Amino acid sequence: MFNLAILKDTVGVHPSNFGIAPDTALIAELNKKYANRILHDVGLCMCVFDLTQVGEGKVRYGDGILYYKVVFRLVAFRPFRSEVILAKVKSSAEDVIRLSIGFFDDIYVPTIYLPHPSAFDPNERAFFWLPEAAEEEGHVELLDSDKDTRMYIDTGEIVRVRVESDEFFDDEPGPPQVTEGIQVKKEPRRSPYRIVCSMVEQGLGNTSWWENSQALEDDAAMEEG
């Protein structure tokens, strides 16, 4: 889930911080710059892990700031593909479930990665799974099912998901585009980093779905022992 990325940068230390140990001042400046920032193909930056190389500080004419060329290791959040993580359901729409792990909210489970067969209940604003239903049943038939047989994925519930992929976007703001005198409708800005996950496999989905089966497995293991 967390990785160490090796980065290079030139960092300035203000004269007011000259009384602080150089490494401490440099780490503080790097954290100001990188913490809680998305870096393309790196992930969500958390904090500086350590400095691996620090050059000699040099003062540029005019500002009195001491500049260092540094190589450092940064802790970044970027789950690897096929990693299983726990997250909380933040919201549900007709085509996707959005998840959160507290400090990161752009985790999505599209309908193709939900357990089969599943359907979206517009009244509850949540998806549900019918484990006993036939695969060929359509969306309409699933909505006619008995509510007591539905296994809902409600907002606020803890789910276990498998990472399928992640995506980085660089939607820079700019002036409105105009084609033949007509302003082109601007697309909504996307999150710079998003993770796509799956609930299809056994053991994935609501953690409460599998509590009873785990208890049965533990009992069986004890009886065999």
GROMACS elastic network, one bead per residue, 0.5 to 0.9 nm:
[ bonds ]
;  ai    aj funct       b0    kb
    1    76     6  0.84929   500
    1    77     6  0.59395   500
    1    78     6  0.55227   500
    1    80     6  0.65043   500
    1    83     6  0.76969   500
    1    85     6  0.82962   500
    2    75     6  0.65501   500
    2    76     6  0.55534   500
    2    78     6  0.58773   500
    2    79     6  0.66052   500
    2    80     6  0.88708   500
    3    42     6  0.86417   500
    3    43     6  0.89474   500
    3    74     6  0.80086   500
    3    75     6  0.57122   500
    3    76     6  0.52818   500
    3    77     6  0.64113   500
    3    78     6  0.67978   500
    3    79     6  0.82783   500
    4    49     6  0.77755   500
    4    73     6  0.59532   500
    4    74     6  0.53825   500
    4    76     6  0.62092   500
    4    77     6  0.89620   500
    5    42     6  0.69351   500
    5    72     6  0.82517   500
    5    73     6  0.54814   500
    5    74     6  0.51134   500
    5    75     6  0.65261   500
    5    76     6  0.68388   500
    6    52     6  0.89359   500
    6    71     6  0.70579   500
    6    72     6  0.57900   500
    6    74     6  0.64058   500
    7    70     6  0.84046   500
    7    71     6  0.57687   500
    7    72     6  0.55838   500
    7    73     6  0.63537   500
    7    74     6  0.73265   500
    8    69     6  0.74783   500
    8    70     6  0.57892   500
    8    72     6  0.64587   500
    8    73     6  0.89324   500
    9    30     6  0.88021   500
    9    68     6  0.83056   500
    9    69     6  0.59636   500
    9    70     6  0.56008   500
    9    71     6  0.66605   500
    9    72     6  0.83112   500
   10    67     6  0.65379   500
   10    68     6  0.54984   500
   10    70     6  0.61187   500
   10    71     6  0.88637   500
   11    26     6  0.67727   500
   11    29     6  0.71511   500
   11    30     6  0.72915   500
   11    66     6  0.82386   500
   11    67     6  0.54776   500
   11    68     6  0.52752   500
   11    69     6  0.64519   500
   11    70     6  0.72395   500
   12    26     6  0.77206   500
   12    29     6  0.77064   500
   12    57     6  0.87085   500
   12    65     6  0.59617   500
   12    66     6  0.54537   500
   12    68     6  0.63440   500
   12    69     6  0.89774   500
   13    16     6  0.82311   500
   13    17     6  0.65044   500
   13    18     6  0.72992   500
   13    22     6  0.81882   500
   13    25     6  0.67298   500
   13    26     6  0.68373   500
   13    29     6  0.74926   500
   13    57     6  0.89393   500
   13    65     6  0.56855   500
   13    66     6  0.51522   500
   13    67     6  0.62832   500
   13    68     6  0.80152   500
   14    17     6  0.55588   500
   14    18     6  0.69957   500
   14    63     6  0.89231   500
   14    64     6  0.74327   500
   14    66     6  0.66139   500
   14    67     6  0.89013   500
   15    18     6  0.51797   500
   15    19     6  0.83309   500
   15    64     6  0.66948   500
   15    65     6  0.59976   500
   15    66     6  0.73887   500
   16    19     6  0.73463   500
   16    20     6  0.88601   500
   17    20     6  0.54837   500
   17    21     6  0.85003   500
   17    22     6  0.85525   500
   17    25     6  0.67312   500
   18    21     6  0.75493   500
   18    22     6  0.74896   500
   18    25     6  0.81721   500
   18    66     6  0.86290   500
   19    22     6  0.84911   500
   20    23     6  0.83883   500
   20    24     6  0.67467   500
   20    25     6  0.61374   500
   21    24     6  0.53587   500
   21    25     6  0.62892   500
   21    26     6  0.86933   500
   22    25     6  0.51322   500
   22    26     6  0.60278   500
   22    27     6  0.85790   500
   23    26     6  0.51128   500
   23    27     6  0.61185   500
   23    28     6  0.85807   500
   23    51     6  0.75029   500
   23    54     6  0.83140   500
   24    27     6  0.52722   500
   24    28     6  0.62436   500
   24    29     6  0.87516   500
   25    28     6  0.51760   500
   25    29     6  0.63015   500
   25    30     6  0.86981   500
   26    29     6  0.51464   500
   26    30     6  0.61289   500
   26    31     6  0.85920   500
   26    51     6  0.87022   500
   26    68     6  0.82741   500
   26    70     6  0.86476   500
   27    30     6  0.50657   500
   27    31     6  0.60965   500
   27    32     6  0.86053   500
   27    47     6  0.88626   500
   27    48     6  0.65203   500
   27    49     6  0.87554   500
   27    50     6  0.77345   500
   27    51     6  0.76961   500
   27    72     6  0.89863   500
   28    31     6  0.52170   500
   28    32     6  0.63271   500
   28    33     6  0.88447   500
   28    48     6  0.86430   500
   29    32     6  0.51151   500
   29    33     6  0.64311   500
   29    34     6  0.88080   500
   30    33     6  0.51053   500
   30    34     6  0.60306   500
   30    35     6  0.79022   500
   30    47     6  0.82973   500
   30    48     6  0.70392   500
   31    34     6  0.52340   500
   31    35     6  0.50736   500
   31    36     6  0.88459   500
   31    46     6  0.82548   500
   31    47     6  0.57699   500
   31    48     6  0.62150   500
   32    35     6  0.61182   500
   33    36     6  0.88527   500
   33    37     6  0.80570   500
   34    37     6  0.54569   500
   34    38     6  0.82288   500
   34    39     6  0.86125   500
   34    45     6  0.61221   500
   34    46     6  0.76235   500
   34    47     6  0.72490   500
   34    48     6  0.82953   500
   34    74     6  0.87551   500
   35    38     6  0.87388   500
   35    44     6  0.81211   500
   35    45     6  0.52752   500
   35    46     6  0.50605   500
   35    47     6  0.54290   500
   35    48     6  0.80782   500
   36    44     6  0.62442   500
   36    45     6  0.53566   500
   36    46     6  0.57934   500
   36    47     6  0.81370   500
   37    43     6  0.82878   500
   37    44     6  0.57533   500
   37    45     6  0.53787   500
   37    46     6  0.78668   500
   38    41     6  0.89010   500
   38    42     6  0.75448   500
   38    43     6  0.55515   500
   38    45     6  0.61370   500
   38   168     6  0.88646   500
   38   192     6  0.68227   500
   38   193     6  0.69127   500
   39    42     6  0.52232   500
   39    43     6  0.54698   500
   39    44     6  0.65505   500
   39    45     6  0.71269   500
   39   168     6  0.86840   500
   39   192     6  0.86533   500
   39   193     6  0.86601   500
   40    43     6  0.64823   500
   40    44     6  0.89803   500
   40   168     6  0.61595   500
   40   169     6  0.79417   500
   40   170     6  0.83352   500
   40   192     6  0.82290   500
   40   193     6  0.80826   500
   41    78     6  0.89797   500
   41   167     6  0.86533   500
   41   168     6  0.70552   500
   42    45     6  0.77977   500
   42    76     6  0.67601   500
   42    77     6  0.80745   500
   42    78     6  0.71161   500
   43    76     6  0.57276   500
   43    77     6  0.55479   500
   43    78     6  0.50993   500
   43    79     6  0.88249   500
   43   168     6  0.84866   500
   43   193     6  0.72191   500
   44    75     6  0.86359   500
   44    76     6  0.53424   500
   44    78     6  0.67923   500
   44   104     6  0.84838   500
   44   193     6  0.79519   500
   45    48     6  0.84799   500
   45    74     6  0.70312   500
   45    75     6  0.62117   500
   45    77     6  0.63885   500
   46    74     6  0.73564   500
   46    75     6  0.54553   500
   46    76     6  0.53992   500
   46    77     6  0.69148   500
   47    73     6  0.89901   500
   47    74     6  0.59205   500
   47    75     6  0.54859   500
   47    76     6  0.74883   500
   48    51     6  0.78901   500
   48    72     6  0.72661   500
   48    73     6  0.60968   500
   48    75     6  0.60543   500
   49    72     6  0.75533   500
   49    73     6  0.53700   500
   49    74     6  0.52265   500
   49    75     6  0.59605   500
   50    72     6  0.58468   500
   50    73     6  0.54759   500
   50    74     6  0.73190   500
   51    54     6  0.70667   500
   51    70     6  0.71934   500
   51    71     6  0.61710   500
   51    73     6  0.63071   500
   51    74     6  0.89987   500
   52    70     6  0.76559   500
   52    71     6  0.55661   500
   52    72     6  0.51993   500
   52    73     6  0.70950   500
   53    69     6  0.81956   500
   53    70     6  0.54984   500
   53    72     6  0.67676   500
   54    57     6  0.85232   500
   54    68     6  0.66654   500
   54    69     6  0.60497   500
   54    71     6  0.65488   500
   54    72     6  0.85207   500
   55    58     6  0.89786   500
   55    67     6  0.89662   500
   55    68     6  0.55930   500
   55    69     6  0.50913   500
   55    70     6  0.61223   500
   55    71     6  0.88223   500
   56    67     6  0.81768   500
   56    68     6  0.60890   500
   56    69     6  0.74372   500
   57    66     6  0.55321   500
   57    67     6  0.51582   500
   57    69     6  0.77024   500
   58    65     6  0.81307   500
   58    66     6  0.52839   500
   58    67     6  0.51500   500
   58    68     6  0.66551   500
   59    62     6  0.87124   500
   59    63     6  0.79233   500
   59    64     6  0.59203   500
   59    65     6  0.57331   500
   59    67     6  0.61580   500
   60    63     6  0.65551   500
   60    64     6  0.65608   500
   60    65     6  0.68243   500
   60    66     6  0.73527   500
   60    67     6  0.76742   500
   61    64     6  0.69085   500
   61    65     6  0.88401   500
   62    65     6  0.86029   500
   63    66     6  0.88524   500
   78   166     6  0.84615   500
   78   195     6  0.87495   500
   79    82     6  0.85655   500
   79    83     6  0.64657   500
   79    84     6  0.87292   500
   79    85     6  0.84326   500
   79   163     6  0.72144   500
   79   166     6  0.85835   500
   79   195     6  0.84783   500
   80    83     6  0.56105   500
   80   163     6  0.70473   500
   80   164     6  0.86802   500
   80   165     6  0.81729   500
   80   166     6  0.87827   500
   81    84     6  0.88094   500
   81   162     6  0.78957   500
   81   163     6  0.52240   500
   81   164     6  0.55786   500
   81   165     6  0.59633   500
   81   166     6  0.81535   500
   82   162     6  0.55105   500
   82   164     6  0.60011   500
   82   165     6  0.83457   500
   82   197     6  0.88369   500
   83   161     6  0.83442   500
   83   162     6  0.56036   500
   83   163     6  0.54489   500
   83   164     6  0.83406   500
   84   160     6  0.67758   500
   84   161     6  0.55482   500
   84   163     6  0.63671   500
   84   204     6  0.86080   500
   85   159     6  0.83832   500
   85   160     6  0.57819   500
   85   161     6  0.56213   500
   85   162     6  0.64292   500
   85   163     6  0.76580   500
   86   101     6  0.74594   500
   86   158     6  0.67418   500
   86   159     6  0.57176   500
   86   161     6  0.64723   500
   86   162     6  0.89675   500
   86   207     6  0.87862   500
   87    90     6  0.89812   500
   87    99     6  0.60283   500
   87   100     6  0.55501   500
   87   102     6  0.82901   500
   87   107     6  0.86472   500
   87   157     6  0.83758   500
   87   158     6  0.56618   500
   87   159     6  0.55410   500
   87   160     6  0.65570   500
   87   161     6  0.76405   500
   88    98     6  0.86927   500
   88    99     6  0.54685   500
   88   100     6  0.52286   500
   88   101     6  0.62336   500
   88   102     6  0.82052   500
   88   155     6  0.76733   500
   88   156     6  0.56835   500
   88   157     6  0.55405   500
   88   159     6  0.61100   500
   88   160     6  0.88272   500
   89    92     6  0.78126   500
   89    97     6  0.72141   500
   89    98     6  0.61854   500
   89   100     6  0.63988   500
   89   153     6  0.76937   500
   89   154     6  0.68811   500
   89   156     6  0.50317   500
   89   157     6  0.55698   500
   89   158     6  0.65161   500
   89   159     6  0.71523   500
   90    97     6  0.77561   500
   90    98     6  0.54857   500
   90   100     6  0.59098   500
   90   105     6  0.77938   500
   90   154     6  0.89049   500
   90   155     6  0.56493   500
   90   156     6  0.62140   500
   90   157     6  0.85330   500
   91    96     6  0.87677   500
   91    97     6  0.60906   500
   91    98     6  0.52634   500
   91    99     6  0.70519   500
   91   125     6  0.83313   500
   91   126     6  0.80434   500
   91   154     6  0.82572   500
   91   155     6  0.56992   500
   91   156     6  0.82220   500
   92    95     6  0.80339   500
   92    96     6  0.61060   500
   92    98     6  0.60615   500
   92    99     6  0.88581   500
   92   120     6  0.86779   500
   92   125     6  0.63261   500
   92   126     6  0.56844   500
   92   127     6  0.73636   500
   92   153     6  0.88426   500
   92   154     6  0.82772   500
   92   155     6  0.73990   500
   93    96     6  0.53879   500
   93    97     6  0.62664   500
   93    98     6  0.82352   500
   93   120     6  0.79901   500
   93   122     6  0.87355   500
   93   125     6  0.70147   500
   93   126     6  0.74695   500
   93   127     6  0.85813   500
   94    97     6  0.82685   500
   94   111     6  0.82515   500
   94   119     6  0.87286   500
   94   120     6  0.60439   500
   94   121     6  0.85093   500
   94   122     6  0.79125   500
   94   125     6  0.82498   500
   94   126     6  0.83949   500
   94   127     6  0.82584   500
   95   109     6  0.87762   500
   95   110     6  0.59904   500
   95   111     6  0.56492   500
   95   112     6  0.88976   500
   95   120     6  0.83515   500
   96   108     6  0.65228   500
   96   109     6  0.55604   500
   96   111     6  0.57327   500
   97   107     6  0.83760   500
   97   108     6  0.56065   500
   97   109     6  0.50286   500
   97   110     6  0.63487   500
   97   111     6  0.78968   500
   97   126     6  0.84060   500
   97   127     6  0.81845   500
   97   153     6  0.89601   500
   98   105     6  0.74801   500
   98   106     6  0.69448   500
   98   107     6  0.57696   500
   98   109     6  0.64949   500
   98   110     6  0.87049   500
   99   104     6  0.86888   500
   99   105     6  0.60417   500
   99   106     6  0.68187   500
   99   107     6  0.50051   500
   99   108     6  0.59684   500
   99   109     6  0.77991   500
   99   159     6  0.87074   500
  100   103     6  0.74887   500
  100   104     6  0.58098   500
  100   106     6  0.68451   500
  100   107     6  0.63635   500
  100   108     6  0.89116   500
  101   104     6  0.55797   500
  101   105     6  0.65012   500
  101   107     6  0.84617   500
  102   105     6  0.69266   500
  104   107     6  0.76561   500
  105   108     6  0.87543   500
  105   194     6  0.85413   500
  106   191     6  0.73363   500
  106   193     6  0.71884   500
  106   194     6  0.50151   500
  106   195     6  0.64217   500
  106   196     6  0.87170   500
  107   194     6  0.58734   500
  107   196     6  0.59860   500
  107   197     6  0.71050   500
  108   194     6  0.75127   500
  108   195     6  0.61906   500
  108   197     6  0.60351   500
  108   198     6  0.85398   500
  109   112     6  0.81227   500
  109   113     6  0.61807   500
  109   114     6  0.70737   500
  109   161     6  0.85046   500
  109   195     6  0.86735   500
  109   196     6  0.58832   500
  109   197     6  0.50781   500
  109   198     6  0.58182   500
  109   199     6  0.75487   500
  110   113     6  0.56294   500
  110   114     6  0.69862   500
  110   196     6  0.75924   500
  110   197     6  0.77867   500
  110   198     6  0.77951   500
  111   114     6  0.52655   500
  111   115     6  0.86407   500
  111   118     6  0.81491   500
  111   119     6  0.85591   500
  112   115     6  0.83844   500
  112   116     6  0.88613   500
  112   198     6  0.82935   500
  112   200     6  0.86061   500
  113   116     6  0.87080   500
  113   197     6  0.71711   500
  113   199     6  0.57861   500
  113   200     6  0.56223   500
  114   117     6  0.80509   500
  114   118     6  0.67107   500
  114   127     6  0.88851   500
  114   129     6  0.82942   500
  114   198     6  0.63850   500
  114   199     6  0.50955   500
  114   200     6  0.52699   500
  114   201     6  0.89596   500
  114   205     6  0.82433   500
  115   118     6  0.61661   500
  115   128     6  0.89901   500
  115   129     6  0.65143   500
  115   130     6  0.86863   500
  115   131     6  0.83263   500
  115   198     6  0.85108   500
  115   199     6  0.58537   500
  115   201     6  0.72287   500
  115   202     6  0.86710   500
  115   204     6  0.85776   500
  115   205     6  0.78816   500
  116   119     6  0.88697   500
  116   129     6  0.68739   500
  116   130     6  0.75758   500
  116   131     6  0.74091   500
  116   133     6  0.88109   500
  116   135     6  0.67491   500
  116   200     6  0.71994   500
  117   128     6  0.86653   500
  117   129     6  0.60381   500
  117   130     6  0.59946   500
  117   131     6  0.70449   500
  117   132     6  0.89138   500
  117   133     6  0.69264   500
  117   134     6  0.74839   500
  117   135     6  0.57821   500
  117   136     6  0.82772   500
  117   137     6  0.76735   500
  117   138     6  0.85664   500
  117   139     6  0.86149   500
  117   142     6  0.81571   500
  118   127     6  0.67237   500
  118   128     6  0.55426   500
  118   130     6  0.63495   500
  118   131     6  0.86596   500
  118   139     6  0.78793   500
  118   142     6  0.76538   500
  119   126     6  0.85752   500
  119   127     6  0.55243   500
  119   128     6  0.57073   500
  119   129     6  0.68354   500
  119   130     6  0.85864   500
  119   138     6  0.89018   500
  119   139     6  0.59675   500
  119   140     6  0.86150   500
  119   142     6  0.65687   500
  119   143     6  0.71260   500
  120   123     6  0.89356   500
  120   124     6  0.84773   500
  120   125     6  0.71330   500
  120   126     6  0.57867   500
  120   128     6  0.64518   500
  120   139     6  0.83080   500
  120   143     6  0.80606   500
  121   124     6  0.55007   500
  121   125     6  0.56982   500
  121   126     6  0.55344   500
  121   127     6  0.58684   500
  121   128     6  0.72178   500
  121   143     6  0.69750   500
  122   126     6  0.69872   500
  122   127     6  0.86345   500
  123   126     6  0.80343   500
  124   127     6  0.82595   500
  124   154     6  0.83198   500
  125   154     6  0.81641   500
  125   155     6  0.86873   500
  126   152     6  0.67726   500
  126   153     6  0.60899   500
  126   154     6  0.56686   500
  126   155     6  0.73643   500
  127   151     6  0.84664   500
  127   152     6  0.58771   500
  127   153     6  0.55408   500
  127   154     6  0.73794   500
  128   150     6  0.58233   500
  128   151     6  0.51480   500
  128   153     6  0.57962   500
  128   154     6  0.84113   500
  129   133     6  0.88476   500
  129   149     6  0.87783   500
  129   150     6  0.58605   500
  129   151     6  0.50229   500
  129   152     6  0.63650   500
  129   153     6  0.79931   500
  130   133     6  0.54084   500
  130   134     6  0.86421   500
  130   142     6  0.77497   500
  130   145     6  0.86289   500
  130   149     6  0.66967   500
  130   150     6  0.53849   500
  130   151     6  0.63742   500
  130   152     6  0.89673   500
  131   134     6  0.83140   500
  131   149     6  0.85510   500
  131   150     6  0.81985   500
  131   151     6  0.80736   500
  132   149     6  0.83154   500
  133   136     6  0.84960   500
  133   137     6  0.71571   500
  133   142     6  0.80882   500
  134   137     6  0.56739   500
  135   138     6  0.82909   500
  137   140     6  0.82265   500
  137   141     6  0.61482   500
  137   142     6  0.67706   500
  138   141     6  0.53585   500
  138   142     6  0.63631   500
  138   143     6  0.88947   500
  139   142     6  0.51868   500
  139   143     6  0.64518   500
  139   144     6  0.89582   500
  140   143     6  0.52202   500
  140   144     6  0.66026   500
  141   144     6  0.51122   500
  141   145     6  0.67171   500
  142   145     6  0.52679   500
  142   146     6  0.88055   500
  143   146     6  0.83739   500
  143   147     6  0.88064   500
  144   147     6  0.86132   500
  145   148     6  0.85790   500
  145   149     6  0.74017   500
  145   150     6  0.77066   500
  146   149     6  0.56064   500
  146   150     6  0.70310   500
  147   150     6  0.52381   500
  147   151     6  0.84902   500
  148   151     6  0.81702   500
  151   206     6  0.88142   500
  151   209     6  0.79268   500
  152   206     6  0.84712   500
  153   156     6  0.88563   500
  153   157     6  0.69653   500
  153   158     6  0.89469   500
  153   159     6  0.82553   500
  153   205     6  0.78127   500
  153   206     6  0.66536   500
  154   157     6  0.57893   500
  154   206     6  0.89953   500
  155   158     6  0.88249   500
  157   206     6  0.69828   500
  157   207     6  0.84378   500
  157   208     6  0.89126   500
  158   205     6  0.83089   500
  158   206     6  0.60140   500
  158   207     6  0.62934   500
  158   208     6  0.82339   500
  159   199     6  0.85227   500
  159   204     6  0.71329   500
  159   207     6  0.54445   500
  159   208     6  0.84078   500
  160   198     6  0.89230   500
  160   199     6  0.73105   500
  160   203     6  0.76028   500
  160   205     6  0.51128   500
  160   206     6  0.63294   500
  160   207     6  0.62576   500
  161   197     6  0.59757   500
  161   198     6  0.54913   500
  161   199     6  0.53006   500
  161   200     6  0.85476   500
  161   201     6  0.89113   500
  161   203     6  0.88637   500
  161   204     6  0.55204   500
  161   205     6  0.62480   500
  161   206     6  0.89247   500
  162   196     6  0.86755   500
  162   197     6  0.53330   500
  162   198     6  0.51690   500
  162   199     6  0.66975   500
  162   200     6  0.87167   500
  162   201     6  0.86208   500
  162   204     6  0.75102   500
  163   166     6  0.79822   500
  163   195     6  0.71847   500
  163   196     6  0.61886   500
  163   198     6  0.64420   500
  164   195     6  0.78125   500
  164   196     6  0.56383   500
  164   197     6  0.50346   500
  164   198     6  0.64648   500
  165   194     6  0.87956   500
  165   195     6  0.61002   500
  165   196     6  0.52961   500
  165   197     6  0.70079   500
  166   193     6  0.73384   500
  166   194     6  0.57268   500
  166   196     6  0.58177   500
  166   197     6  0.86889   500
  167   192     6  0.80704   500
  167   193     6  0.57386   500
  167   194     6  0.54145   500
  167   195     6  0.64293   500
  167   196     6  0.80680   500
  168   191     6  0.81404   500
  168   192     6  0.54838   500
  168   194     6  0.66956   500
  169   190     6  0.70013   500
  169   191     6  0.69232   500
  169   193     6  0.62682   500
  169   194     6  0.85401   500
  170   190     6  0.83350   500
  170   191     6  0.86161   500
  170   192     6  0.60156   500
  170   193     6  0.89405   500
  171   189     6  0.63334   500
  171   190     6  0.68162   500
  171   191     6  0.84235   500
  171   192     6  0.74101   500
  172   189     6  0.85058   500
  173   189     6  0.84114   500
  174   177     6  0.85165   500
  176   183     6  0.67869   500
  176   184     6  0.71224   500
  176   185     6  0.81759   500
  176   186     6  0.70648   500
  177   182     6  0.85309   500
  177   183     6  0.58981   500
  177   184     6  0.54817   500
  177   185     6  0.79889   500
  177   186     6  0.77669   500
  178   181     6  0.58228   500
  178   182     6  0.53681   500
  178   184     6  0.55118   500
  179   182     6  0.52685   500
  179   183     6  0.62906   500
  179   184     6  0.65833   500
  180   183     6  0.83049   500
  183   186     6  0.85989   500
  186   189     6  0.86018   500
  187   190     6  0.86706   500
  189   192     6  0.87950   500
  190   193     6  0.83493   500
  191   194     6  0.65960   500
  198   201     6  0.78789   500
  198   204     6  0.79467   500
  198   205     6  0.84276   500
  199   202     6  0.81043   500
  199   203     6  0.83575   500
  199   205     6  0.50921   500
  199   206     6  0.88364   500
  200   203     6  0.87634   500
  200   204     6  0.66771   500
  200   205     6  0.77470   500
  201   204     6  0.57008   500
  201   205     6  0.83903   500
  202   205     6  0.82791   500
  202   210     6  0.87939   500
  203   206     6  0.85152   500
  203   207     6  0.77859   500
  203   209     6  0.81396   500
  203   210     6  0.63488   500
  204   207     6  0.73135   500
  204   209     6  0.87168   500
  204   210     6  0.84103   500
  205   208     6  0.85425   500
  205   209     6  0.74211   500
  205   210     6  0.87389   500
  206   209     6  0.54776   500
  206   210     6  0.76172   500
  207   210     6  0.58201   500
  207   211     6  0.67252   500
  208   211     6  0.52872   500
  208   212     6  0.79536   500
  209   212     6  0.73351   500
  209   213     6  0.81377   500
  210   213     6  0.52229   500
  210   214     6  0.61145   500
  210   215     6  0.86325   500
  211   214     6  0.52041   500
  211   215     6  0.62746   500
  211   216     6  0.87646   500
  212   215     6  0.50593   500
  212   216     6  0.62544   500
  212   217     6  0.86826   500
  213   216     6  0.50601   500
  213   217     6  0.62285   500
  213   218     6  0.86775   500
  214   217     6  0.50509   500
  214   218     6  0.62107   500
  214   219     6  0.86404   500
  215   218     6  0.50974   500
  215   219     6  0.62101   500
  215   220     6  0.86327   500
  216   219     6  0.50752   500
  216   220     6  0.61438   500
  216   221     6  0.85850   500
  217   220     6  0.50973   500
  217   221     6  0.61584   500
  217   222     6  0.86714   500
  218   221     6  0.50903   500
  218   222     6  0.62577   500
  218   223     6  0.87149   500
  219   222     6  0.51309   500
  219   223     6  0.62569   500
  219   224     6  0.87077   500
  220   223     6  0.51143   500
  220   224     6  0.62515   500
  220   225     6  0.85913   500
  221   224     6  0.51560   500
  221   225     6  0.61415   500
